[in-house]
């Protein structure tokens, strides 16, 4: 299955969730492929380095220089990473927005599955940039399910509504309804606002809201600065337990 993590609002936990869900999959016996589709390269920085040569990143894939499988590098405890590069910011201006470029990631992943049948059963996680452009559209066109992280503040509720409108515009082009799950992040049970946001989100989106909520947690916040996922940083933390629960929930829904 292919899962994209996207929200038009920044700072809601897209990269953090991509990283820690990949780590949970590995702990469950899987070997995911992780794509850093954000020119800010946050996920690649957590890995420890970004390629000096943009041709060795996802930008090389969009240039037609390399296949995705050629770009994937092992990442202990996480799976395999196809890294990002700042040059990805140029994709919109260089390649336009025609059908060929919008479907490039989907076709690249399909080709990877066909050439390496063993990869077909593996999970692909896509960390997106926080704006609607060619890169985010590639992820939406390619994914089986879109996970929309929503931090528990009122502006994030507006972001959820904006995402819903964006998907409604895209679905006639895709000729399918985009399967989506709204994931509450940075949840603080001591704050009334967290409960208010949770209740409003569930009222609007019902079963599309994940039962699992990712708590505001020091281990989650600290681990990227140490180039670690939350499990390798502090496996007994509340954050690690939350991401384990998210893994189980998505697995039970056949998304993993």
C-alpha positions as CSV (number, residue, x, y, z in Angstrom):
1,X,0.0,0.0,0.0
2,X,1.1,3.6,-0.7
3,X,0.4,6.1,2.0
4,X,1.0,9.9,1.5
5,X,1.2,12.3,4.4
6,X,-0.1,15.7,3.4
7,X,-1.6,18.9,4.8
8,X,-1.5,22.4,3.3
9,X,-0.6,23.6,6.8
10,X,3.0,23.2,8.0
11,X,4.1,22.1,11.5
12,X,1.4,19.5,11.9
13,X,3.6,16.4,12.0
14,X,3.8,15.1,8.4
15,X,7.5,14.3,8.6
16,X,7.4,13.0,12.2
17,X,4.5,10.7,11.3
18,X,6.2,9.4,8.2
19,X,9.4,8.7,10.1
20,X,7.8,7.0,13.1
21,X,5.2,5.0,11.2
22,X,8.1,3.6,9.0
23,X,9.9,2.6,12.2
24,X,6.8,0.9,13.5
25,X,6.5,-1.0,10.2
26,X,10.1,-2.2,10.5
27,X,9.4,-3.3,14.1
28,X,6.4,-5.2,12.8
29,X,8.6,-7.1,10.3
30,X,8.2,-4.9,7.2
31,X,10.7,-3.1,5.1
32,X,9.1,0.1,3.9
33,X,10.2,2.5,1.1
34,X,10.1,6.1,2.3
35,X,10.0,9.0,-0.2
36,X,11.1,12.5,0.9
37,X,9.0,14.6,-1.5
38,X,9.6,17.9,0.3
39,X,12.3,20.3,-1.1
40,X,12.9,21.3,2.6
41,X,14.5,17.9,2.9
42,X,13.5,17.4,6.6
43,X,13.3,13.7,6.4
44,X,16.6,13.4,4.6
45,X,18.3,15.6,7.2
46,X,17.0,13.3,9.9
47,X,18.6,10.4,8.0
48,X,21.9,12.3,8.4
49,X,22.7,13.8,5.0
50,X,21.2,15.0,1.7
51,X,22.8,14.2,-1.6
52,X,25.2,16.8,-3.0
53,X,24.3,15.8,-6.5
54,X,20.6,16.5,-7.1
55,X,20.7,13.6,-9.7
56,X,21.0,11.2,-6.7
57,X,17.8,12.4,-5.2
58,X,14.1,12.4,-6.2
59,X,15.0,15.3,-8.5
60,X,17.0,12.9,-10.6
61,X,13.9,10.7,-10.9
62,X,11.9,13.7,-12.2
63,X,14.7,14.5,-14.6
64,X,14.5,11.0,-16.0
65,X,18.0,10.2,-15.0
66,X,17.3,7.4,-12.5
67,X,14.6,5.0,-11.5
68,X,13.2,5.1,-8.0
69,X,14.8,1.8,-7.1
70,X,18.3,3.1,-8.1
71,X,17.9,6.0,-5.7
72,X,16.7,4.1,-2.6
73,X,19.3,3.9,0.1
74,X,19.2,1.7,3.2
75,X,18.2,3.3,6.5
76,X,18.6,1.1,9.5
77,X,15.4,0.8,11.5
78,X,13.4,2.8,8.9
79,X,13.6,0.8,5.7
80,X,14.8,2.4,2.5
81,X,14.9,6.2,1.8
82,X,14.7,8.0,-1.6
83,X,16.1,11.3,-0.5
84,X,15.1,14.8,-1.3
85,X,17.1,17.8,-2.6
86,X,16.4,21.5,-2.6
87,X,16.3,21.4,-6.5
88,X,12.9,19.7,-6.2
89,X,11.5,23.2,-5.7
90,X,12.0,23.7,-9.5
91,X,9.8,20.8,-10.5
92,X,6.7,22.9,-11.1
93,X,8.5,25.5,-13.2
94,X,10.6,23.0,-15.3
95,X,8.1,20.3,-16.0
96,X,4.7,22.1,-15.9
97,X,1.5,20.5,-14.8
98,X,0.5,18.1,-17.6
99,X,-0.7,14.6,-17.1
100,X,2.7,13.1,-17.7
101,X,4.4,14.9,-14.8
102,X,1.4,14.5,-12.5
103,X,1.4,10.8,-12.9
104,X,5.1,10.3,-13.0
105,X,5.5,9.1,-9.4
106,X,2.6,6.7,-9.7
107,X,4.0,5.2,-12.9
108,X,7.5,5.1,-11.3
109,X,6.2,3.1,-8.4
110,X,4.2,0.9,-10.7
111,X,7.3,0.2,-12.7
112,X,9.2,-0.6,-9.5
113,X,6.6,-3.1,-8.5
114,X,6.7,-4.8,-12.0
115,X,10.5,-5.0,-12.2
116,X,10.9,-6.2,-8.6
117,X,7.7,-8.2,-7.7
118,X,8.9,-8.6,-4.1
119,X,8.5,-4.9,-3.6
120,X,4.8,-4.9,-4.5
121,X,3.8,-6.1,-1.1
122,X,5.9,-3.5,0.7
123,X,4.6,-0.3,2.1
124,X,5.5,3.0,0.5
125,X,5.3,6.1,2.7
126,X,5.4,9.6,1.0
127,X,6.3,12.7,3.0
128,X,4.9,15.7,1.2
129,X,5.6,19.4,1.1
130,X,3.0,21.7,2.7
131,X,1.6,23.2,-0.4
132,X,-0.5,22.1,-3.4
133,X,1.9,21.8,-6.4
134,X,3.2,19.2,-8.8
135,X,5.0,17.3,-6.0
136,X,1.9,17.0,-3.7
137,X,-0.3,16.2,-6.6
138,X,2.1,13.4,-7.6
139,X,1.7,12.0,-4.1
140,X,-2.1,12.2,-4.1
141,X,-2.3,10.7,-7.6
142,X,0.0,7.8,-6.5
143,X,-1.3,6.9,-3.0
144,X,-3.9,4.4,-1.9
145,X,-4.7,6.4,1.2
146,X,-4.0,10.0,2.2
147,X,-3.2,10.6,5.9
148,X,-3.9,14.2,6.9
149,X,-2.1,15.1,10.2
150,X,-4.1,17.8,12.1
151,X,-2.5,19.4,15.2
152,X,-5.0,20.2,17.9
153,X,-5.5,23.9,17.3
154,X,-8.3,25.8,15.7
155,X,-6.3,26.8,12.6
156,X,-5.8,23.2,11.9
157,X,-9.5,22.7,11.7
158,X,-9.6,25.2,8.9
159,X,-6.7,23.4,7.3
160,X,-8.8,20.2,7.4
161,X,-11.6,21.9,5.6
162,X,-9.3,23.3,3.0
163,X,-7.9,19.8,2.4
164,X,-11.4,18.5,1.9
165,X,-12.2,21.2,-0.6
166,X,-8.9,20.5,-2.4
167,X,-9.7,16.8,-2.7
168,X,-13.2,17.5,-3.9
169,X,-11.6,19.5,-6.8
170,X,-9.1,16.7,-7.6
171,X,-11.5,13.7,-7.5
172,X,-13.3,14.4,-10.8
173,X,-9.8,14.3,-12.5
174,X,-8.8,11.2,-10.6
175,X,-12.2,9.6,-11.3
176,X,-12.2,8.1,-7.8
177,X,-12.7,9.3,-4.2
178,X,-9.4,9.7,-2.4
179,X,-9.4,7.4,0.6
180,X,-8.3,9.6,3.6
181,X,-7.7,9.5,7.3
182,X,-7.4,12.5,9.5
183,X,-4.8,12.1,12.3
184,X,-4.9,14.2,15.4
185,X,-1.3,15.2,16.4
186,X,0.2,17.2,19.3
187,X,-2.8,16.2,21.4
188,X,-2.6,17.6,25.0
189,X,-5.3,16.1,27.2
190,X,-4.8,19.0,29.7
191,X,-6.0,21.6,27.2
192,X,-9.7,22.1,26.6
193,X,-8.9,23.2,23.0
194,X,-7.6,19.7,22.2
195,X,-10.9,18.1,23.2
196,X,-12.8,20.8,21.3
197,X,-10.8,20.2,18.1
198,X,-11.2,16.4,18.5
199,X,-14.9,16.6,18.9
200,X,-15.4,19.0,15.9
201,X,-13.2,16.9,13.7
202,X,-15.0,13.7,14.6
203,X,-18.4,15.4,14.1
204,X,-17.4,16.5,10.6
205,X,-15.4,13.5,9.3
206,X,-16.7,10.7,11.5
207,X,-15.0,7.3,10.7
208,X,-12.3,9.0,8.6
209,X,-10.7,10.3,11.8
210,X,-8.2,7.9,13.2
211,X,-9.0,6.6,16.6
212,X,-5.4,6.9,17.5
213,X,-4.2,10.3,18.6
214,X,-0.5,11.3,18.8
215,X,0.1,13.1,22.1
216,X,2.3,16.1,22.6
217,X,5.4,14.3,23.8
218,X,9.0,15.2,24.6
219,X,10.4,12.0,23.0
220,X,8.7,12.7,19.7
221,X,10.0,16.3,19.7
222,X,13.6,15.3,20.7
223,X,14.2,12.3,18.5
224,X,14.7,14.1,15.1
225,X,17.5,16.2,16.5
226,X,19.3,13.0,17.4
227,X,18.7,11.5,13.9
228,X,16.4,8.9,15.5
229,X,12.8,7.7,15.4
230,X,10.9,7.8,18.6
231,X,11.3,4.0,19.2
232,X,15.1,4.1,19.0
233,X,15.2,7.3,21.1
234,X,12.8,6.1,23.9
235,X,10.8,3.0,23.2
236,X,8.9,3.3,26.5
237,X,7.6,6.8,25.8
238,X,4.0,7.8,25.3
239,X,5.0,8.9,21.8
240,X,6.3,5.4,20.9
241,X,3.1,3.8,22.3
242,X,1.0,6.2,20.2
243,X,2.8,5.4,17.0
244,X,2.6,1.7,17.7
245,X,-1.2,2.2,18.1
246,X,-1.4,4.0,14.8
247,X,0.5,1.2,13.1
248,X,-1.9,-1.3,14.5
249,X,-5.0,0.7,13.5
250,X,-3.8,1.2,9.9
251,X,-2.8,-2.5,9.7
252,X,-6.3,-3.6,10.9
253,X,-7.8,-1.4,8.2
254,X,-5.6,-3.1,5.6
255,X,-3.6,0.0,4.8
256,X,-0.4,-1.7,5.9
